[in-house]
Amino acid sequence: MTLLRGMQDADWPEVRRIYQEGIDTGQATFEAAAPGWASFDASKLPAHRHVATTSDGTVLGWAAVSPVSSRLAYAGVVEHSLYVGSEARGLGIGKALLQALIASTEAAGIWTIQASVFPENIPSLRLHDKAGFSVVGRRNRIARMSHGPLAGQWRDTILIERRSLRV
């Protein structure tokens, strides 16, 4: 049985492990390494951090958001991150986490959730499409990978967003 709850400080070691696992695939982010807790904590909005766990508390995946700008006009726009551990992929964990994230952000008056996804990450693009995200555009050769087997390679990203139905 999968449980969804707010992320707690004590979840960090497992959240970080899942984050690093995603980084190591080369298909999740341009980041080379998961940050430390202080950096993660400072960059993510506390009210919108979710984890999916087993009944014994093992973290299977997580989702969180960061503000896209400090400018008041963008107060309702966030960028999200969603990672599912390899042992839990294909079990609906990503869908459950994304639904929880949408619910918490809409309840807080956030009107846009956005993300950049590598075009090769088809499972993520499908998940987001089913959750009501739209493709805004493609950013060609937006940045280079700094790590792993794709180090030095220019990558494209697909910019996706979901507008709240409450706005």
C-alpha positions in Angstrom: 0.0 0.0 0.0 1.3 3.4 -1.0 0.9 6.4 1.4 1.2 10.1 0.4 2.3 12.7 3.0 4.3 15.8 3.4 8.0 15.5 3.1 9.8 15.6 6.5 13.4 16.5 7.2 14.0 12.8 8.2 13.1 11.7 4.6 16.1 13.5 3.2 18.5 10.6 2.9 16.0 8.6 0.9 14.8 11.6 -1.1 18.4 12.4 -1.9 19.1 8.8 -3.0 16.1 8.8 -5.4 17.2 12.2 -6.7 20.7 11.0 -7.3 19.4 7.9 -9.0 17.4 10.1 -11.4 20.4 12.3 -12.0 22.5 9.2 -12.8 20.2 8.2 -15.6 21.1 11.3 -17.6 17.5 11.7 -18.5 16.1 13.7 -15.5 18.1 16.9 -15.1 21.2 18.9 -16.0 22.3 18.6 -12.3 25.4 16.6 -11.7 24.7 15.7 -8.1 21.9 16.0 -5.6 22.3 19.0 -3.4 22.7 18.9 0.4 19.7 19.2 2.6 20.2 22.9 3.4 20.3 23.9 -0.3 17.3 21.7 -1.1 15.3 23.0 1.9 16.1 26.6 0.9 15.0 26.2 -2.7 11.7 24.2 -2.3 8.4 25.6 -1.0 7.7 23.7 2.3 3.9 23.4 1.7 4.4 21.6 -1.6 6.8 18.8 -0.8 5.3 15.4 -1.0 6.6 11.9 -0.6 5.1 8.5 -1.5 6.0 5.8 1.0 5.4 2.2 1.7 3.4 1.3 4.8 6.7 0.9 6.7 7.8 4.4 5.7 10.2 3.6 2.9 10.2 6.5 0.5 9.3 5.5 -3.1 9.3 8.9 -4.7 9.0 12.6 -4.1 7.7 15.9 -5.6 8.4 19.5 -4.8 8.2 23.0 -6.3 10.4 26.0 -6.4 9.3 29.6 -7.3 10.3 30.6 -10.8 10.9 34.2 -9.8 11.0 36.5 -6.8 9.0 39.1 -8.8 5.5 39.6 -7.4 3.9 39.1 -10.8 5.1 35.5 -10.9 4.1 34.6 -7.3 1.7 32.0 -8.7 4.2 30.3 -11.0 6.3 27.4 -9.8 8.6 24.8 -11.4 8.3 21.3 -10.1 10.5 18.3 -9.7 9.2 14.7 -9.5 11.3 11.6 -9.0 10.3 8.0 -8.5 12.8 5.4 -7.3 13.6 2.7 -9.9 12.0 0.0 -7.7 8.7 1.8 -7.8 8.4 2.9 -11.5 5.3 1.9 -13.3 3.2 1.5 -10.1 1.3 4.8 -10.3 3.6 6.6 -7.8 4.4 9.4 -10.2 0.7 9.9 -11.0 -0.2 10.0 -7.2 2.6 12.5 -6.4 1.7 14.7 -9.3 -2.0 14.8 -8.3 -1.0 15.7 -4.7 1.2 18.4 -6.0 -1.6 19.8 -8.2 -4.0 19.7 -5.3 -1.6 21.5 -2.9 -0.6 24.2 -5.3 -4.1 24.9 -6.5 -5.3 25.1 -2.8 -2.6 27.8 -2.3 -3.6 29.9 -5.3 -0.7 28.9 -7.5 -1.9 29.2 -11.1 0.9 27.6 -13.1 3.1 24.6 -12.6 5.9 24.3 -15.2 8.8 22.0 -15.9 11.5 21.3 -18.5 11.7 17.7 -19.5 14.2 16.0 -21.8 12.4 14.9 -25.0 13.8 11.4 -24.5 12.0 11.1 -21.2 8.8 9.8 -22.8 7.3 8.3 -19.5 7.5 11.8 -17.9 6.0 13.5 -20.9 3.1 11.0 -21.0 2.5 11.3 -17.3 2.3 15.1 -17.5 0.1 15.0 -20.6 -2.4 12.8 -18.7 -2.4 15.2 -15.8 -3.3 18.2 -18.0 0.1 19.7 -18.8 0.6 21.2 -22.2 3.7 21.6 -24.3 4.6 25.2 -24.4 7.7 24.7 -26.6 11.0 23.1 -27.3 14.2 24.7 -26.1 16.9 23.6 -28.6 20.4 23.0 -27.3 19.6 24.9 -24.1 22.5 23.5 -22.1 25.2 21.0 -21.9 25.4 17.9 -19.7 28.2 18.2 -17.3 28.3 14.6 -16.1 27.9 11.0 -17.0 28.1 9.4 -20.4 26.5 12.4 -22.0 29.0 14.9 -20.5 29.6 17.8 -22.9 26.6 17.0 -25.1 24.1 19.7 -25.8 20.5 18.8 -24.8 17.1 20.0 -25.8 14.2 20.3 -23.3 10.5 20.4 -23.7 8.8 23.2 -21.7 5.5 22.0 -20.2 3.0 23.8 -18.0 -0.3 23.2 -16.3 -2.7 26.1 -15.6 -4.9 25.8 -12.6 -8.5 25.2 -13.4 -9.4 27.5 -10.5 -8.0 30.7 -12.2 
